[in-house]
Amino acid sequence: MTQTQQVIDTMRRLGGIATFGKLNSEVDFSFWGTKTPEASVRRIVQNSPDIFKLRPGL
């Protein structure tokens, strides 16, 4: 399973909406092999076309 797929599956499990803090606490980073997994989650959420982002004011 890729990192992106793991983040998407975690978000689905959390009901489809989550903050970065909640994602960071729920995603299993044990096999990612990165020094900054929180930054990787942020990058995945911000750059993935599969994740819909809520904009301020909506």
N, CA, C, O and CB atoms as a CASP TS submission, in Angstrom:
PFRMAT TS
TARGET T0000
AUTHOR 0000-0000-0000
METHOD Language model
MODEL 1
PARENT N/A
ATOM      1  N   MET     1       0.843  -1.165   0.000  1.00  0.00           N
ATOM      2  CA  MET     1       0.000   0.000   0.000  1.00  0.00           C
ATOM      3  C   MET     1       0.896   1.238   0.000  1.00  0.00           C
ATOM      4  O   MET     1       1.863   1.320   0.757  1.00  0.00           O
ATOM      5  CB  MET     1      -0.963  -0.008   1.216  1.00  0.00           C
ATOM      6  N   THR     2       0.564   2.183  -0.845  1.00  0.00           N
ATOM      7  CA  THR     2       1.364   3.400  -0.930  1.00  0.00           C
ATOM      8  C   THR     2       1.012   4.348   0.208  1.00  0.00           C
ATOM      9  O   THR     2       0.000   4.177   0.887  1.00  0.00           O
ATOM     10  CB  THR     2       1.155   4.091  -2.287  1.00  0.00           C
ATOM     11  N   GLN     3       1.856   5.342   0.405  1.00  0.00           N
ATOM     12  CA  GLN     3       1.605   6.338   1.445  1.00  0.00           C
ATOM     13  C   GLN     3       0.311   7.090   1.158  1.00  0.00           C
ATOM     14  O   GLN     3      -0.489   7.333   2.061  1.00  0.00           O
ATOM     15  CB  GLN     3       2.786   7.324   1.550  1.00  0.00           C
ATOM     16  N   THR     4       0.111   7.455  -0.105  1.00  0.00           N
ATOM     17  CA  THR     4      -1.099   8.176  -0.491  1.00  0.00           C
ATOM     18  C   THR     4      -2.336   7.344  -0.203  1.00  0.00           C
ATOM     19  O   THR     4      -3.310   7.853   0.352  1.00  0.00           O
ATOM     20  CB  THR     4      -1.052   8.553  -1.972  1.00  0.00           C
ATOM     21  N   GLN     5      -2.309   6.087  -0.568  1.00  0.00           N
ATOM     22  CA  GLN     5      -3.449   5.212  -0.327  1.00  0.00           C
ATOM     23  C   GLN     5      -3.705   5.031   1.163  1.00  0.00           C
ATOM     24  O   GLN     5      -4.858   4.937   1.584  1.00  0.00           O
ATOM     25  CB  GLN     5      -3.224   3.859  -0.987  1.00  0.00           C
ATOM     26  N   GLN     6      -2.660   4.981   1.956  1.00  0.00           N
ATOM     27  CA  GLN     6      -2.824   4.840   3.400  1.00  0.00           C
ATOM     28  C   GLN     6      -3.495   6.082   3.990  1.00  0.00           C
ATOM     29  O   GLN     6      -4.355   5.965   4.864  1.00  0.00           O
ATOM     30  CB  GLN     6      -1.461   4.597   4.074  1.00  0.00           C
ATOM     31  N   VAL     7      -3.109   7.263   3.521  1.00  0.00           N
ATOM     32  CA  VAL     7      -3.730   8.496   4.009  1.00  0.00           C
ATOM     33  C   VAL     7      -5.197   8.545   3.591  1.00  0.00           C
ATOM     34  O   VAL     7      -6.050   8.922   4.394  1.00  0.00           O
ATOM     35  CB  VAL     7      -2.975   9.737   3.476  1.00  0.00           C
ATOM     36  N   ILE     8      -5.503   8.175   2.359  1.00  0.00           N
ATOM     37  CA  ILE     8      -6.884   8.185   1.880  1.00  0.00           C
ATOM     38  C   ILE     8      -7.732   7.180   2.645  1.00  0.00           C
ATOM     39  O   ILE     8      -8.862   7.492   3.022  1.00  0.00           O
ATOM     40  CB  ILE     8      -6.933   7.882   0.381  1.00  0.00           C
ATOM     41  N   ASP     9      -7.213   5.987   2.882  1.00  0.00           N
ATOM     42  CA  ASP     9      -7.954   4.978   3.644  1.00  0.00           C
ATOM     43  C   ASP     9      -8.206   5.442   5.078  1.00  0.00           C
ATOM     44  O   ASP     9      -9.287   5.214   5.623  1.00  0.00           O
ATOM     45  CB  ASP     9      -7.190   3.645   3.651  1.00  0.00           C
ATOM     46  N   THR    10      -7.224   6.086   5.685  1.00  0.00           N
ATOM     47  CA  THR    10      -7.399   6.602   7.038  1.00  0.00           C
ATOM     48  C   THR    10      -8.471   7.680   7.064  1.00  0.00           C
ATOM     49  O   THR    10      -9.292   7.719   7.980  1.00  0.00           O
ATOM     50  CB  THR    10      -6.077   7.155   7.580  1.00  0.00           C
ATOM     51  N   MET    11      -8.467   8.548   6.071  1.00  0.00           N
ATOM     52  CA  MET    11      -9.476   9.606   6.013  1.00  0.00           C
ATOM     53  C   MET    11     -10.871   9.008   5.829  1.00  0.00           C
ATOM     54  O   MET    11     -11.828   9.482   6.441  1.00  0.00           O
ATOM     55  CB  MET    11      -9.160  10.591   4.869  1.00  0.00           C
ATOM     56  N   ARG    12     -10.996   7.991   5.008  1.00  0.00           N
ATOM     57  CA  ARG    12     -12.292   7.318   4.838  1.00  0.00           C
ATOM     58  C   ARG    12     -12.755   6.701   6.154  1.00  0.00           C
ATOM     59  O   ARG    12     -13.928   6.802   6.516  1.00  0.00           O
ATOM     60  CB  ARG    12     -12.199   6.229   3.747  1.00  0.00           C
ATOM     61  N   ARG    13     -11.831   6.065   6.865  1.00  0.00           N
ATOM     62  CA  ARG    13     -12.159   5.430   8.139  1.00  0.00           C
ATOM     63  C   ARG    13     -12.620   6.461   9.170  1.00  0.00           C
ATOM     64  O   ARG    13     -13.429   6.145  10.043  1.00  0.00           O
ATOM     65  CB  ARG    13     -10.949   4.657   8.672  1.00  0.00           C
ATOM     66  N   LEU    14     -12.113   7.685   9.073  1.00  0.00           N
ATOM     67  CA  LEU    14     -12.484   8.750  10.003  1.00  0.00           C
ATOM     68  C   LEU    14     -13.755   9.484   9.578  1.00  0.00           C
ATOM     69  O   LEU    14     -14.102  10.505  10.173  1.00  0.00           O
ATOM     70  CB  LEU    14     -11.346   9.740  10.130  1.00  0.00           C
ATOM     71  N   GLY    15     -14.442   8.991   8.578  1.00  0.00           N
ATOM     72  CA  GLY    15     -15.700   9.593   8.159  1.00  0.00           C
ATOM     73  C   GLY    15     -15.574  10.552   6.989  1.00  0.00           C
ATOM     74  O   GLY    15     -16.538  11.243   6.660  1.00  0.00           O
ATOM     75  N   GLY    16     -14.425  10.615   6.360  1.00  0.00           N
ATOM     76  CA  GLY    16     -14.248  11.440   5.173  1.00  0.00           C
ATOM     77  C   GLY    16     -13.726  12.838   5.435  1.00  0.00           C
ATOM     78  O   GLY    16     -13.460  13.588   4.496  1.00  0.00           O
ATOM     79  N   ILE    17     -13.578  13.194   6.687  1.00  0.00           N
ATOM     80  CA  ILE    17     -13.068  14.527   7.014  1.00  0.00           C
ATOM     81  C   ILE    17     -12.145  14.413   8.223  1.00  0.00           C
ATOM     82  O   ILE    17     -12.449  13.706   9.183  1.00  0.00           O
ATOM     83  CB  ILE    17     -14.238  15.529   7.297  1.00  0.00           C
ATOM     84  N   ALA    18     -11.025  15.109   8.167  1.00  0.00           N
ATOM     85  CA  ALA    18     -10.061  15.024   9.273  1.00  0.00           C
ATOM     86  C   ALA    18      -9.115  16.213   9.216  1.00  0.00           C
ATOM     87  O   ALA    18      -8.837  16.754   8.146  1.00  0.00           O
ATOM     88  CB  ALA    18      -9.262  13.692   9.219  1.00  0.00           C
ATOM     89  N   THR    19      -8.633  16.604  10.370  1.00  0.00           N
ATOM     90  CA  THR    19      -7.606  17.637  10.437  1.00  0.00           C
ATOM     91  C   THR    19      -6.242  16.969  10.258  1.00  0.00           C
ATOM     92  O   THR    19      -6.123  15.746  10.328  1.00  0.00           O
ATOM     93  CB  THR    19      -7.678  18.425  11.794  1.00  0.00           C
ATOM     94  N   PHE    20      -5.224  17.786  10.026  1.00  0.00           N
ATOM     95  CA  PHE    20      -3.873  17.226   9.907  1.00  0.00           C
ATOM     96  C   PHE    20      -3.459  16.545  11.200  1.00  0.00           C
ATOM     97  O   PHE    20      -2.815  15.497  11.164  1.00  0.00           O
ATOM     98  CB  PHE    20      -2.862  18.322   9.542  1.00  0.00           C
ATOM     99  N   GLY    21      -3.814  17.118  12.333  1.00  0.00           N
ATOM    100  CA  GLY    21      -3.477  16.520  13.623  1.00  0.00           C
ATOM    101  C   GLY    21      -4.095  15.151  13.795  1.00  0.00           C
ATOM    102  O   GLY    21      -3.437  14.227  14.273  1.00  0.00           O
ATOM    103  N   LYS    22      -5.365  15.008  13.407  1.00  0.00           N
ATOM    104  CA  LYS    22      -6.041  13.723  13.521  1.00  0.00           C
ATOM    105  C   LYS    22      -5.419  12.708  12.559  1.00  0.00           C
ATOM    106  O   LYS    22      -5.222  11.550  12.929  1.00  0.00           O
ATOM    107  CB  LYS    22      -7.548  13.879  13.239  1.00  0.00           C
ATOM    108  N   LEU    23      -5.108  13.128  11.327  1.00  0.00           N
ATOM    109  CA  LEU    23      -4.462  12.219  10.375  1.00  0.00           C
ATOM    110  C   LEU    23      -3.107  11.758  10.900  1.00  0.00           C
ATOM    111  O   LEU    23      -2.767  10.578  10.816  1.00  0.00           O
ATOM    112  CB  LEU    23      -4.294  12.901   9.005  1.00  0.00           C
ATOM    113  N   ASN    24      -2.335  12.701  11.444  1.00  0.00           N
ATOM    114  CA  ASN    24      -1.004  12.352  11.952  1.00  0.00           C
ATOM    115  C   ASN    24      -1.081  11.370  13.113  1.00  0.00           C
ATOM    116  O   ASN    24      -0.188  10.540  13.281  1.00  0.00           O
ATOM    117  CB  ASN    24      -0.261  13.607  12.389  1.00  0.00           C
ATOM    118  N   SER    25      -2.137  11.458  13.916  1.00  0.00           N
ATOM    119  CA  SER    25      -2.247  10.540  15.044  1.00  0.00           C
ATOM    120  C   SER    25      -2.780   9.175  14.627  1.00  0.00           C
ATOM    121  O   SER    25      -2.537   8.187  15.320  1.00  0.00           O
ATOM    122  CB  SER    25      -3.142  11.134  16.107  1.00  0.00           C
ATOM    123  N   GLU    26      -3.498   9.095  13.518  1.00  0.00           N
ATOM    124  CA  GLU    26      -4.127   7.843  13.098  1.00  0.00           C
ATOM    125  C   GLU    26      -3.318   7.047  12.070  1.00  0.00           C
ATOM    126  O   GLU    26      -3.436   5.823  12.015  1.00  0.00           O
ATOM    127  CB  GLU    26      -5.478   8.139  12.532  1.00  0.00           C
ATOM    128  N   VAL    27      -2.500   7.717  11.258  1.00  0.00           N
ATOM    129  CA  VAL    27      -1.736   7.032  10.211  1.00  0.00           C
ATOM    130  C   VAL    27      -0.549   6.303  10.839  1.00  0.00           C
ATOM    131  O   VAL    27       0.130   6.844  11.711  1.00  0.00           O
ATOM    132  CB  VAL    27      -1.247   8.040   9.127  1.00  0.00           C
ATOM    133  N   ASP    28      -0.308   5.080  10.392  1.00  0.00           N
ATOM    134  CA  ASP    28       0.818   4.283  10.886  1.00  0.00           C
ATOM    135  C   ASP    28       2.068   4.614  10.067  1.00  0.00           C
ATOM    136  O   ASP    28       2.157   4.256   8.893  1.00  0.00           O
ATOM    137  CB  ASP    28       0.496   2.754  10.811  1.00  0.00           C
ATOM    138  N   PHE    29       3.036   5.300  10.691  1.00  0.00           N
ATOM    139  CA  PHE    29       4.255   5.729  10.003  1.00  0.00           C
ATOM    140  C   PHE    29       5.385   4.719  10.126  1.00  0.00           C
ATOM    141  O   PHE    29       6.500   5.009   9.693  1.00  0.00           O
ATOM    142  CB  PHE    29       4.711   7.058  10.546  1.00  0.00           C
ATOM    143  N   SER    30       5.146   3.569  10.686  1.00  0.00           N
ATOM    144  CA  SER    30       6.224   2.644  11.040  1.00  0.00           C
ATOM    145  C   SER    30       7.052   2.172   9.848  1.00  0.00           C
ATOM    146  O   SER    30       8.233   1.873  10.018  1.00  0.00           O
ATOM    147  CB  SER    30       5.648   1.454  11.736  1.00  0.00           C
ATOM    148  N   PHE    31       6.486   2.096   8.667  1.00  0.00           N
ATOM    149  CA  PHE    31       7.244   1.594   7.520  1.00  0.00           C
ATOM    150  C   PHE    31       7.471   2.648   6.442  1.00  0.00           C
ATOM    151  O   PHE    31       7.915   2.315   5.343  1.00  0.00           O
ATOM    152  CB  PHE    31       6.532   0.414   6.919  1.00  0.00           C
ATOM    153  N   TRP    32       7.178   3.902   6.733  1.00  0.00           N
ATOM    154  CA  TRP    32       7.321   4.943   5.722  1.00  0.00           C
ATOM    155  C   TRP    32       8.780   5.244   5.386  1.00  0.00           C
ATOM    156  O   TRP    32       9.083   5.517   4.225  1.00  0.00           O
ATOM    157  CB  TRP    32       6.641   6.201   6.189  1.00  0.00           C
ATOM    158  N   GLY    33       9.662   5.206   6.323  1.00  0.00           N
ATOM    159  CA  GLY    33      11.069   5.460   6.051  1.00  0.00           C
ATOM    160  C   GLY    33      11.390   6.904   5.726  1.00  0.00           C
ATOM    161  O   GLY    33      12.310   7.174   4.953  1.00  0.00           O
ATOM    162  N   THR    34      10.659   7.825   6.293  1.00  0.00           N
ATOM    163  CA  THR    34      10.910   9.245   6.078  1.00  0.00           C
ATOM    164  C   THR    34      11.197   9.906   7.424  1.00  0.00           C
ATOM    165  O   THR    34      10.709   9.459   8.463  1.00  0.00           O
ATOM    166  CB  THR    34       9.701   9.928   5.369  1.00  0.00           C
ATOM    167  N   LYS    35      11.980  10.956   7.394  1.00  0.00           N
ATOM    168  CA  LYS    35      12.321  11.644   8.644  1.00  0.00           C
ATOM    169  C   LYS    35      11.208  12.571   9.106  1.00  0.00           C
ATOM    170  O   LYS    35      11.112  12.872  10.296  1.00  0.00           O
ATOM    171  CB  LYS    35      13.607  12.436   8.475  1.00  0.00           C
ATOM    172  N   THR    36      10.368  13.029   8.189  1.00  0.00           N
ATOM    173  CA  THR    36       9.294  13.957   8.528  1.00  0.00           C
ATOM    174  C   THR    36       7.964  13.440   7.981  1.00  0.00           C
ATOM    175  O   THR    36       7.472  13.955   6.976  1.00  0.00           O
ATOM    176  CB  THR    36       9.597  15.371   7.974  1.00  0.00           C
ATOM    177  N   PRO    37       7.375  12.430   8.624  1.00  0.00           N
ATOM    178  CA  PRO    37       6.127  11.866   8.102  1.00  0.00           C
ATOM    179  C   PRO    37       4.960  12.858   8.141  1.00  0.00           C
ATOM    180  O   PRO    37       4.067  12.787   7.296  1.00  0.00           O
ATOM    181  CB  PRO    37       5.760  10.626   8.891  1.00  0.00           C
ATOM    182  N   GLU    38       4.954  13.788   9.115  1.00  0.00           N
ATOM    183  CA  GLU    38       3.877  14.776   9.171  1.00  0.00           C
ATOM    184  C   GLU    38       3.896  15.676   7.943  1.00  0.00           C
ATOM    185  O   GLU    38       2.844  16.026   7.408  1.00  0.00           O
ATOM    186  CB  GLU    38       3.993  15.620  10.442  1.00  0.00           C
ATOM    187  N   ALA    39       5.087  16.049   7.500  1.00  0.00           N
ATOM    188  CA  ALA    39       5.207  16.863   6.293  1.00  0.00           C
ATOM    189  C   ALA    39       4.773  16.072   5.066  1.00  0.00           C
ATOM    190  O   ALA    39       4.205  16.636   4.131  1.00  0.00           O
ATOM    191  CB  ALA    39       6.650  17.362   6.120  1.00  0.00           C
ATOM    192  N   SER    40       5.034  14.779   5.065  1.00  0.00           N
ATOM    193  CA  SER    40       4.603  13.933   3.950  1.00  0.00           C
ATOM    194  C   SER    40       3.086  13.854   3.886  1.00  0.00           C
ATOM    195  O   SER    40       2.514  13.897   2.797  1.00  0.00           O
ATOM    196  CB  SER    40       5.199  12.524   4.080  1.00  0.00           C
ATOM    197  N   VAL    41       2.426  13.740   5.029  1.00  0.00           N
ATOM    198  CA  VAL    41       0.958  13.716   5.059  1.00  0.00           C
ATOM    199  C   VAL    41       0.418  15.033   4.529  1.00  0.00           C
ATOM    200  O   VAL    41      -0.519  15.040   3.730  1.00  0.00           O
ATOM    201  CB  VAL    41       0.431  13.453   6.497  1.00  0.00           C
ATOM    202  N   ARG    42       0.999  16.151   4.963  1.00  0.00           N
ATOM    203  CA  ARG    42       0.571  17.465   4.477  1.00  0.00           C
ATOM    204  C   ARG    42       0.716  17.564   2.963  1.00  0.00           C
ATOM    205  O   ARG    42      -0.182  18.058   2.281  1.00  0.00           O
ATOM    206  CB  ARG    42       1.381  18.575   5.155  1.00  0.00           C
ATOM    207  N   ARG    43       1.849  17.094   2.438  1.00  0.00           N
ATOM    208  CA  ARG    43       2.082  17.150   0.995  1.00  0.00           C
ATOM    209  C   ARG    43       1.075  16.285   0.252  1.00  0.00           C
ATOM    210  O   ARG    43       0.534  16.703  -0.772  1.00  0.00           O
ATOM    211  CB  ARG    43       3.509  16.701   0.661  1.00  0.00           C
ATOM    212  N   ILE    44       0.819  15.091   0.755  1.00  0.00           N
ATOM    213  CA  ILE    44      -0.127  14.178   0.114  1.00  0.00           C
ATOM    214  C   ILE    44      -1.512  14.804   0.060  1.00  0.00           C
ATOM    215  O   ILE    44      -2.166  14.780  -0.983  1.00  0.00           O
ATOM    216  CB  ILE    44      -0.178  12.832   0.861  1.00  0.00           C
ATOM    217  N   VAL    45      -1.964  15.366   1.180  1.00  0.00           N
ATOM    218  CA  VAL    45      -3.305  15.962   1.224  1.00  0.00           C
ATOM    219  C   VAL    45      -3.388  17.179   0.307  1.00  0.00           C
ATOM    220  O   VAL    45      -4.398  17.358  -0.373  1.00  0.00           O
ATOM    221  CB  VAL    45      -3.673  16.360   2.667  1.00  0.00           C
ATOM    222  N   GLN    46      -2.373  18.005   0.272  1.00  0.00           N
ATOM    223  CA  GLN    46      -2.419  19.223  -0.525  1.00  0.00           C
ATOM    224  C   GLN    46      -2.269  18.964  -2.018  1.00  0.00           C
ATOM    225  O   GLN    46      -2.806  19.725  -2.824  1.00  0.00           O
ATOM    226  CB  GLN    46      -1.347  20.164  -0.071  1.00  0.00           C
ATOM    227  N   ASN    47      -1.552  17.908  -2.410  1.00  0.00           N
ATOM    228  CA  ASN    47      -1.265  17.688  -3.831  1.00  0.00           C
ATOM    229  C   ASN    47      -2.077  16.584  -4.476  1.00  0.00           C
ATOM    230  O   ASN    47      -2.037  16.446  -5.698  1.00  0.00           O
ATOM    231  CB  ASN    47       0.170  17.378  -4.000  1.00  0.00           C
ATOM    232  N   SER    48      -2.807  15.798  -3.718  1.00  0.00           N
ATOM    233  CA  SER    48      -3.539  14.667  -4.280  1.00  0.00           C
ATOM    234  C   SER    48      -4.847  15.129  -4.915  1.00  0.00           C
ATOM    235  O   SER    48      -5.645  15.803  -4.265  1.00  0.00           O
ATOM    236  CB  SER    48      -3.818  13.617  -3.198  1.00  0.00           C
ATOM    237  N   PRO    49      -5.073  14.773  -6.174  1.00  0.00           N
ATOM    238  CA  PRO    49      -6.349  15.121  -6.812  1.00  0.00           C
ATOM    239  C   PRO    49      -7.506  14.267  -6.292  1.00  0.00           C
ATOM    240  O   PRO    49      -8.666  14.562  -6.578  1.00  0.00           O
ATOM    241  CB  PRO    49      -6.236  14.965  -8.325  1.00  0.00           C
ATOM    242  N   ASP    50      -7.206  13.222  -5.540  1.00  0.00           N
ATOM    243  CA  ASP    50      -8.241  12.330  -5.005  1.00  0.00           C
ATOM    244  C   ASP    50      -8.861  12.853  -3.716  1.00  0.00           C
ATOM    245  O   ASP    50      -9.846  12.290  -3.238  1.00  0.00           O
ATOM    246  CB  ASP    50      -7.660  10.956  -4.761  1.00  0.00           C
ATOM    247  N   ILE    51      -8.309  13.910  -3.146  1.00  0.00           N
ATOM    248  CA  ILE    51      -8.804  14.458  -1.884  1.00  0.00           C
ATOM    249  C   ILE    51      -9.395  15.824  -2.154  1.00  0.00           C
ATOM    250  O   ILE    51      -8.736  16.706  -2.705  1.00  0.00           O
ATOM    251  CB  ILE    51      -7.675  14.542  -0.817  1.00  0.00           C
ATOM    252  N   PHE    52     -10.658  15.989  -1.755  1.00  0.00           N
ATOM    253  CA  PHE    52     -11.362  17.274  -1.910  1.00  0.00           C
ATOM    254  C   PHE    52     -11.049  18.148  -0.706  1.00  0.00           C
ATOM    255  O   PHE    52     -11.226  17.732   0.439  1.00  0.00           O
ATOM    256  CB  PHE    52     -12.912  17.065  -2.057  1.00  0.00           C
ATOM    257  N   LYS    53     -10.584  19.360  -0.973  1.00  0.00           N
ATOM    258  CA  LYS    53     -10.234  20.289   0.092  1.00  0.00           C
ATOM    259  C   LYS    53     -11.361  21.289   0.308  1.00  0.00           C
ATOM    260  O   LYS    53     -11.879  21.860  -0.651  1.00  0.00           O
ATOM    261  CB  LYS    53      -8.924  21.019  -0.235  1.00  0.00           C
ATOM    262  N   LEU    54     -11.742  21.503   1.564  1.00  0.00           N
ATOM    263  CA  LEU    54     -12.719  22.538   1.894  1.00  0.00           C
ATOM    264  C   LEU    54     -12.003  23.876   1.923  1.00  0.00           C
ATOM    265  O   LEU    54     -10.915  24.003   2.485  1.00  0.00           O
ATOM    266  CB  LEU    54     -13.422  22.249   3.259  1.00  0.00           C
ATOM    267  N   ARG    55     -12.616  24.852   1.323  1.00  0.00           N
ATOM    268  CA  ARG    55     -12.022  26.184   1.286  1.00  0.00           C
ATOM    269  C   ARG    55     -12.638  27.053   2.385  1.00  0.00           C
ATOM    270  O   ARG    55     -13.785  26.825   2.772  1.00  0.00           O
ATOM    271  CB  ARG    55     -12.225  26.837  -0.109  1.00  0.00           C
ATOM    272  N   PRO    56     -11.909  28.030   2.889  1.00  0.00           N
ATOM    273  CA  PRO    56     -12.494  28.940   3.878  1.00  0.00           C
ATOM    274  C   PRO    56     -13.696  29.651   3.305  1.00  0.00           C
ATOM    275  O   PRO    56     -13.687  30.081   2.151  1.00  0.00           O
ATOM    276  CB  PRO    56     -11.463  29.960   4.356  1.00  0.00           C
ATOM    277  N   GLY    57     -14.725  29.773   4.110  1.00  0.00           N
ATOM    278  CA  GLY    57     -15.925  30.488   3.687  1.00  0.00           C
ATOM    279  C   GLY    57     -17.003  29.591   3.117  1.00  0.00           C
ATOM    280  O   GLY    57     -18.100  30.063   2.819  1.00  0.00           O
ATOM    281  N   LEU    58     -16.716  28.304   2.957  1.00  0.00           N
ATOM    282  CA  LEU    58     -17.746  27.406   2.427  1.00  0.00           C
ATOM    283  C   LEU    58     -18.578  26.845   3.535  1.00  0.00           C
ATOM    284  O   LEU    58     -19.498  26.067   3.283  1.00  0.00           O
ATOM    285  CB  LEU    58     -17.129  26.278   1.626  1.00  0.00           C
TER
END
